[in-house]
Amino acid sequence: MATFIVYRAVKEGAEIDSQPEWWVVDTRETSDRDGELVRHRCATKPEADREVRQLNEQYDAT
């Protein structure tokens, strides 16, 4: 199961593509987290996907 996911964090509307923001979110219960709910904010989806992949690999190894 993935611990971290990518979440699109902009309101629906005309500016959705002009100001994209992607969040890397920790899906664990609050008591299990070792950091904030939103771990990282990214400007592009590929950047967020890379961050999620790295974090999930790191936490799967522990």
Secondary structure as UniProt FT lines:
FT   STRAND          4..8
FT   HELIX           14..16
FT   TURN            17..18
FT   STRAND          22..26
FT   HELIX           30..32
FT   STRAND          38..42
FT   HELIX           45..60
//
